[in-house]
Amino acid sequence: MSVEASNVEHMFEGLADADLVDAMTSSAREENAACARRLVAIGVLDARRARELADCNLWRTDPWEEVAAEVSAALNIGRGRAS
């Protein structure tokens, strides 16, 4: 009885070991760049909310808590992790 290879195995079929290592390192760079873009977007949102809510900071929670709630909802993570 043979087991059929998964799609992931087919994705890298025919690549040499060095090419697999290159695929890993380039994927890691892309992942790090995506993480950096996400963190910059969070920082920009935080700065915008701080400006928007400067005059009404006693009306609701502080801007950081509002941003944490927005980030939590957008990324589908807990508020503790979002802040």
Distance bins in CASP14 RR format, pairs under 12 A and 6 or more apart:
PFRMAT RR
TARGET T0000
AUTHOR 0000-0000-0000
RMODE 2
METHOD distances of the structure
MODEL  1
3 9 0 0 0 0 0 1 0 0 0 0 0
4 10 0 0 0 0 1 0 0 0 0 0 0
5 11 0 0 0 0 1 0 0 0 0 0 0
5 12 0 0 0 0 0 1 0 0 0 0 0
5 13 1 0 0 1 0 0 0 0 0 0 0
5 14 0 0 0 0 0 1 0 0 0 0 0
6 12 0 0 0 0 0 1 0 0 0 0 0
6 13 0 0 0 0 0 1 0 0 0 0 0
7 13 0 0 0 0 0 1 0 0 0 0 0
8 20 0 0 0 0 0 1 0 0 0 0 0
8 23 0 0 0 0 0 1 0 0 0 0 0
9 15 0 0 0 0 0 1 0 0 0 0 0
9 20 0 0 0 0 0 1 0 0 0 0 0
11 19 0 0 0 0 0 1 0 0 0 0 0
11 20 0 0 0 0 0 1 0 0 0 0 0
11 23 0 0 0 0 1 0 0 0 0 0 0
11 27 0 0 0 0 0 1 0 0 0 0 0
12 19 0 0 0 0 1 0 0 0 0 0 0
12 20 1 0 0 1 0 0 0 0 0 0 0
12 21 0 0 0 0 0 1 0 0 0 0 0
12 22 0 0 0 0 0 1 0 0 0 0 0
12 23 1 0 0 1 0 0 0 0 0 0 0
12 24 0 0 0 0 0 1 0 0 0 0 0
12 27 0 0 0 0 0 1 0 0 0 0 0
13 19 0 0 0 0 0 1 0 0 0 0 0
13 20 0 0 0 0 0 1 0 0 0 0 0
14 20 0 0 0 0 1 0 0 0 0 0 0
14 23 0 0 0 0 0 1 0 0 0 0 0
15 21 0 0 0 0 1 0 0 0 0 0 0
15 22 0 0 0 0 1 0 0 0 0 0 0
15 23 1 0 0 1 0 0 0 0 0 0 0
15 24 0 0 0 0 0 1 0 0 0 0 0
16 22 0 0 0 0 1 0 0 0 0 0 0
16 23 0 0 0 0 0 1 0 0 0 0 0
17 23 0 0 0 0 0 1 0 0 0 0 0
17 24 0 0 0 0 0 1 0 0 0 0 0
18 24 0 0 0 0 0 1 0 0 0 0 0
18 25 0 0 0 0 0 1 0 0 0 0 0
19 25 0 0 0 0 0 1 0 0 0 0 0
19 26 0 0 0 0 0 1 0 0 0 0 0
20 26 0 0 0 0 0 1 0 0 0 0 0
20 27 0 0 0 0 0 1 0 0 0 0 0
21 27 0 0 0 0 0 1 0 0 0 0 0
21 28 0 0 0 0 0 1 0 0 0 0 0
22 28 0 0 0 0 0 1 0 0 0 0 0
22 29 0 0 0 0 0 1 0 0 0 0 0
23 29 0 0 0 0 0 1 0 0 0 0 0
23 30 0 0 0 0 0 1 0 0 0 0 0
24 30 0 0 0 0 0 1 0 0 0 0 0
24 31 0 0 0 0 0 1 0 0 0 0 0
25 31 0 0 0 0 0 1 0 0 0 0 0
25 32 0 0 0 0 0 1 0 0 0 0 0
26 32 0 0 0 0 0 1 0 0 0 0 0
26 33 0 0 0 0 0 1 0 0 0 0 0
27 33 0 0 0 0 0 1 0 0 0 0 0
27 34 0 0 0 0 0 1 0 0 0 0 0
28 34 0 0 0 0 0 1 0 0 0 0 0
28 35 0 0 0 0 0 1 0 0 0 0 0
29 35 0 0 0 0 0 1 0 0 0 0 0
29 36 0 0 0 0 0 1 0 0 0 0 0
30 36 0 0 0 0 0 1 0 0 0 0 0
30 37 0 0 0 0 0 1 0 0 0 0 0
31 37 0 0 0 0 0 1 0 0 0 0 0
31 38 0 0 0 0 0 1 0 0 0 0 0
32 38 0 0 0 0 0 1 0 0 0 0 0
32 39 0 0 0 0 0 1 0 0 0 0 0
33 39 0 0 0 0 0 1 0 0 0 0 0
33 40 0 0 0 0 0 1 0 0 0 0 0
34 40 0 0 0 0 0 1 0 0 0 0 0
34 41 0 0 0 0 0 1 0 0 0 0 0
35 41 0 0 0 0 0 1 0 0 0 0 0
35 42 0 0 0 0 0 1 0 0 0 0 0
35 75 0 0 0 0 0 1 0 0 0 0 0
36 42 0 0 0 0 0 1 0 0 0 0 0
36 43 0 0 0 0 0 1 0 0 0 0 0
37 43 0 0 0 0 0 1 0 0 0 0 0
37 44 0 0 0 0 0 1 0 0 0 0 0
38 44 0 0 0 0 0 1 0 0 0 0 0
38 45 0 0 0 0 0 1 0 0 0 0 0
38 71 0 0 0 0 1 0 0 0 0 0 0
38 74 0 0 0 0 1 0 0 0 0 0 0
38 75 1 0 0 1 0 0 0 0 0 0 0
38 77 0 0 0 0 0 1 0 0 0 0 0
38 82 0 0 0 0 0 1 0 0 0 0 0
39 45 0 0 0 0 0 1 0 0 0 0 0
39 46 0 0 0 0 0 1 0 0 0 0 0
39 71 0 0 0 0 0 1 0 0 0 0 0
39 75 0 0 0 0 0 1 0 0 0 0 0
39 82 0 0 0 0 0 1 0 0 0 0 0
40 46 0 0 0 0 0 1 0 0 0 0 0
40 47 0 0 0 0 0 1 0 0 0 0 0
41 47 0 0 0 0 0 1 0 0 0 0 0
41 48 0 0 0 0 0 1 0 0 0 0 0
41 67 0 0 0 0 0 1 0 0 0 0 0
41 70 0 0 0 0 0 1 0 0 0 0 0
41 71 0 0 0 0 1 0 0 0 0 0 0
41 74 0 0 0 0 1 0 0 0 0 0 0
41 75 0 0 0 0 0 1 0 0 0 0 0
42 48 0 0 0 0 0 1 0 0 0 0 0
42 49 0 0 0 0 0 1 0 0 0 0 0
42 64 0 0 0 0 0 1 0 0 0 0 0
42 67 1 0 0 1 0 0 0 0 0 0 0
42 68 0 0 0 0 1 0 0 0 0 0 0
42 70 0 0 0 0 1 0 0 0 0 0 0
42 71 1 0 1 0 0 0 0 0 0 0 0
42 72 0 0 0 0 0 1 0 0 0 0 0
42 74 0 0 0 0 1 0 0 0 0 0 0
42 75 0 0 0 0 1 0 0 0 0 0 0
42 77 0 0 0 0 0 1 0 0 0 0 0
42 81 0 0 0 0 0 1 0 0 0 0 0
42 82 0 0 0 0 1 0 0 0 0 0 0
42 83 0 0 0 0 0 1 0 0 0 0 0
43 49 0 0 0 0 1 0 0 0 0 0 0
43 50 0 0 0 0 1 0 0 0 0 0 0
43 63 0 0 0 0 0 1 0 0 0 0 0
43 64 0 0 0 0 0 1 0 0 0 0 0
43 67 1 0 0 1 0 0 0 0 0 0 0
43 68 0 0 0 0 0 1 0 0 0 0 0
43 70 0 0 0 0 0 1 0 0 0 0 0
43 71 0 0 0 0 1 0 0 0 0 0 0
44 50 0 0 0 0 0 1 0 0 0 0 0
44 51 0 0 0 0 0 1 0 0 0 0 0
44 67 0 0 0 0 0 1 0 0 0 0 0
44 71 0 0 0 0 0 1 0 0 0 0 0
45 51 0 0 0 0 0 1 0 0 0 0 0
45 52 0 0 0 0 0 1 0 0 0 0 0
45 53 0 0 0 0 0 1 0 0 0 0 0
45 63 0 0 0 0 1 0 0 0 0 0 0
45 64 0 0 0 0 0 1 0 0 0 0 0
45 66 0 0 0 0 1 0 0 0 0 0 0
45 67 1 0 1 0 0 0 0 0 0 0 0
45 68 0 0 0 0 0 1 0 0 0 0 0
45 69 0 0 0 0 0 1 0 0 0 0 0
45 70 1 0 0 1 0 0 0 0 0 0 0
45 71 1 0 0 1 0 0 0 0 0 0 0
45 74 0 0 0 0 1 0 0 0 0 0 0
45 75 0 0 0 0 0 1 0 0 0 0 0
45 82 0 0 0 0 0 1 0 0 0 0 0
46 52 0 0 0 0 0 1 0 0 0 0 0
46 53 0 0 0 0 0 1 0 0 0 0 0
46 62 0 0 0 0 0 1 0 0 0 0 0
46 63 1 0 0 1 0 0 0 0 0 0 0
46 64 1 0 0 1 0 0 0 0 0 0 0
46 65 0 0 0 0 0 1 0 0 0 0 0
46 66 0 0 0 0 1 0 0 0 0 0 0
46 67 1 0 1 0 0 0 0 0 0 0 0
46 68 0 0 0 0 1 0 0 0 0 0 0
46 69 0 0 0 0 0 1 0 0 0 0 0
46 70 0 0 0 0 1 0 0 0 0 0 0
46 71 0 0 0 0 1 0 0 0 0 0 0
46 82 0 0 0 0 0 1 0 0 0 0 0
46 83 0 0 0 0 0 1 0 0 0 0 0
47 53 0 0 0 0 0 1 0 0 0 0 0
47 54 0 0 0 0 0 1 0 0 0 0 0
47 63 0 0 0 0 1 0 0 0 0 0 0
47 64 0 0 0 0 0 1 0 0 0 0 0
47 67 0 0 0 0 1 0 0 0 0 0 0
48 54 0 0 0 0 0 1 0 0 0 0 0
48 63 0 0 0 0 1 0 0 0 0 0 0
48 66 0 0 0 0 0 1 0 0 0 0 0
48 67 0 0 0 0 1 0 0 0 0 0 0
48 70 0 0 0 0 0 1 0 0 0 0 0
49 56 0 0 0 0 0 1 0 0 0 0 0
49 57 0 0 0 0 0 1 0 0 0 0 0
49 60 0 0 0 0 0 1 0 0 0 0 0
49 61 0 0 0 0 0 1 0 0 0 0 0
49 62 0 0 0 0 1 0 0 0 0 0 0
49 63 1 0 1 0 0 0 0 0 0 0 0
49 64 0 0 0 0 1 0 0 0 0 0 0
49 65 0 0 0 0 1 0 0 0 0 0 0
49 66 1 0 1 0 0 0 0 0 0 0 0
49 67 1 0 1 0 0 0 0 0 0 0 0
49 68 0 0 0 0 0 1 0 0 0 0 0
49 69 0 0 0 0 0 1 0 0 0 0 0
49 70 1 0 0 1 0 0 0 0 0 0 0
49 71 0 0 0 0 0 1 0 0 0 0 0
50 56 0 0 0 0 0 1 0 0 0 0 0
50 57 0 0 0 0 1 0 0 0 0 0 0
50 62 0 0 0 0 1 0 0 0 0 0 0
50 63 1 0 1 0 0 0 0 0 0 0 0
50 64 0 0 0 0 1 0 0 0 0 0 0
50 65 0 0 0 0 0 1 0 0 0 0 0
50 66 0 0 0 0 1 0 0 0 0 0 0
50 67 0 0 0 0 1 0 0 0 0 0 0
51 57 0 0 0 0 0 1 0 0 0 0 0
51 63 0 0 0 0 1 0 0 0 0 0 0
52 59 0 0 0 0 0 1 0 0 0 0 0
52 60 0 0 0 0 0 1 0 0 0 0 0
52 63 1 0 0 1 0 0 0 0 0 0 0
52 66 0 0 0 0 1 0 0 0 0 0 0
52 67 0 0 0 0 0 1 0 0 0 0 0
53 59 0 0 0 0 1 0 0 0 0 0 0
53 60 1 0 0 1 0 0 0 0 0 0 0
53 61 0 0 0 0 1 0 0 0 0 0 0
53 62 1 0 0 1 0 0 0 0 0 0 0
53 63 1 0 1 0 0 0 0 0 0 0 0
53 64 0 0 0 0 1 0 0 0 0 0 0
53 65 0 0 0 0 0 1 0 0 0 0 0
53 66 1 0 0 1 0 0 0 0 0 0 0
53 67 0 0 0 0 1 0 0 0 0 0 0
54 62 0 0 0 0 0 1 0 0 0 0 0
54 63 0 0 0 0 1 0 0 0 0 0 0
55 63 0 0 0 0 0 1 0 0 0 0 0
56 62 0 0 0 0 0 1 0 0 0 0 0
56 63 0 0 0 0 1 0 0 0 0 0 0
56 66 0 0 0 0 0 1 0 0 0 0 0
57 63 1 0 0 1 0 0 0 0 0 0 0
57 64 0 0 0 0 0 1 0 0 0 0 0
57 65 0 0 0 0 0 1 0 0 0 0 0
57 66 0 0 0 0 0 1 0 0 0 0 0
59 66 0 0 0 0 0 1 0 0 0 0 0
60 66 1 0 0 1 0 0 0 0 0 0 0
60 69 0 0 0 0 0 1 0 0 0 0 0
61 67 0 0 0 0 0 1 0 0 0 0 0
61 68 0 0 0 0 1 0 0 0 0 0 0
61 69 0 0 0 0 1 0 0 0 0 0 0
61 70 0 0 0 0 0 1 0 0 0 0 0
61 79 0 0 0 0 0 1 0 0 0 0 0
61 83 0 0 0 0 0 1 0 0 0 0 0
62 68 0 0 0 0 1 0 0 0 0 0 0
62 69 0 0 0 0 0 1 0 0 0 0 0
62 83 0 0 0 0 0 1 0 0 0 0 0
63 69 0 0 0 0 0 1 0 0 0 0 0
63 70 0 0 0 0 0 1 0 0 0 0 0
63 83 0 0 0 0 0 1 0 0 0 0 0
64 70 0 0 0 0 0 1 0 0 0 0 0
64 71 0 0 0 0 0 1 0 0 0 0 0
64 79 0 0 0 0 0 1 0 0 0 0 0
64 80 0 0 0 0 0 1 0 0 0 0 0
64 82 0 0 0 0 0 1 0 0 0 0 0
64 83 1 0 0 1 0 0 0 0 0 0 0
65 71 0 0 0 0 0 1 0 0 0 0 0
65 72 0 0 0 0 0 1 0 0 0 0 0
65 79 0 0 0 0 1 0 0 0 0 0 0
65 80 0 0 0 0 0 1 0 0 0 0 0
65 82 0 0 0 0 1 0 0 0 0 0 0
65 83 1 0 0 1 0 0 0 0 0 0 0
66 72 0 0 0 0 0 1 0 0 0 0 0
66 73 0 0 0 0 0 1 0 0 0 0 0
66 79 0 0 0 0 0 1 0 0 0 0 0
66 82 0 0 0 0 0 1 0 0 0 0 0
66 83 0 0 0 0 0 1 0 0 0 0 0
67 73 0 0 0 0 0 1 0 0 0 0 0
67 74 0 0 0 0 0 1 0 0 0 0 0
67 75 0 0 0 0 0 1 0 0 0 0 0
67 79 0 0 0 0 0 1 0 0 0 0 0
67 82 0 0 0 0 1 0 0 0 0 0 0
67 83 0 0 0 0 1 0 0 0 0 0 0
68 74 0 0 0 0 0 1 0 0 0 0 0
68 75 0 0 0 0 0 1 0 0 0 0 0
68 77 0 0 0 0 1 0 0 0 0 0 0
68 78 0 0 0 0 1 0 0 0 0 0 0
68 79 1 0 1 0 0 0 0 0 0 0 0
68 80 1 0 0 1 0 0 0 0 0 0 0
68 81 0 0 0 0 1 0 0 0 0 0 0
68 82 1 0 1 0 0 0 0 0 0 0 0
68 83 1 1 0 0 0 0 0 0 0 0 0
69 75 0 0 0 0 0 1 0 0 0 0 0
69 77 0 0 0 0 0 1 0 0 0 0 0
69 78 0 0 0 0 1 0 0 0 0 0 0
69 79 1 0 0 1 0 0 0 0 0 0 0
69 80 0 0 0 0 0 1 0 0 0 0 0
69 82 1 0 0 1 0 0 0 0 0 0 0
69 83 0 0 0 0 1 0 0 0 0 0 0
70 77 0 0 0 0 0 1 0 0 0 0 0
70 79 0 0 0 0 0 1 0 0 0 0 0
70 82 0 0 0 0 1 0 0 0 0 0 0
70 83 0 0 0 0 0 1 0 0 0 0 0
71 77 1 0 0 1 0 0 0 0 0 0 0
71 78 0 0 0 0 1 0 0 0 0 0 0
71 79 0 0 0 0 1 0 0 0 0 0 0
71 80 0 0 0 0 1 0 0 0 0 0 0
71 81 0 0 0 0 1 0 0 0 0 0 0
71 82 1 0 1 0 0 0 0 0 0 0 0
71 83 1 0 0 1 0 0 0 0 0 0 0
72 78 1 0 1 0 0 0 0 0 0 0 0
72 79 1 0 1 0 0 0 0 0 0 0 0
72 80 1 0 0 1 0 0 0 0 0 0 0
72 81 1 0 0 1 0 0 0 0 0 0 0
72 82 1 1 0 0 0 0 0 0 0 0 0
72 83 0 0 0 0 1 0 0 0 0 0 0
73 79 0 0 0 0 1 0 0 0 0 0 0
73 82 0 0 0 0 1 0 0 0 0 0 0
74 82 0 0 0 0 1 0 0 0 0 0 0
75 81 0 0 0 0 1 0 0 0 0 0 0
75 82 1 0 0 1 0 0 0 0 0 0 0
75 83 0 0 0 0 0 1 0 0 0 0 0
76 82 0 0 0 0 1 0 0 0 0 0 0
77 83 0 0 0 0 0 1 0 0 0 0 0
END
